[in-house]
Amino acid sequence: MRFFPRKALVLFLVLGFAGKAWSGSGAFPDGQPIDTRMDLGLFGLLGGGMSYSVGGRRVTRYQDFKELIYPLRDEAASGLIRDAEECHFAADILYVTGVGTGADVALFFKPTPFLRVDWFDRIATGVVAAEFFWGVGVLLDTSAEGHKYNAVQRYNQLLSKKDQAFLELKPQLTLTQQGPGLGLGCRF
């Protein structure tokens, strides 16, 4: 009887690692751009959004985006994906707060009679109260999707520039003792 917990623990660990390897989780292929496709939902009627994939594997979690973007050490792309995650989190909090507020309003406040059916008037009043939170949540969620899309585009742009050599000449206005002058800044 003493060996059963050890065998169960070993079996649990083996199945856990095998399940993780089988699920395909792990590092994404290096140097591949993130494919961006617009998902129109049900025939474009329900909105939809963007879907992202790398090498045929869908990228859905913010942790996956971070694993792809952070190794490039680009502050702009990293900041965009952090902002996206924060906006999405704030939107989720507002959705939950809206549900709680709507339920409180429906249960504890006597609504103005609309159809003279108490339960329907209470539910309608609760939904109206919740919609204020949901509206702000939708705005934050839309902002999060925009930040995520911009981070992916920045990532793809950095990958395409990484493989190319470039020479950038920028005109610069300089101030000297003789007055203002025009020069060229060179960057490789």
Summary of the structure (lengths in Angstrom):
residues: 188
radius of gyration: 26.5
end to end distance: 69.6
largest distance: 93.5
contacts: 456
relative contact order: 0.11
helix: 59%
strand: 17%
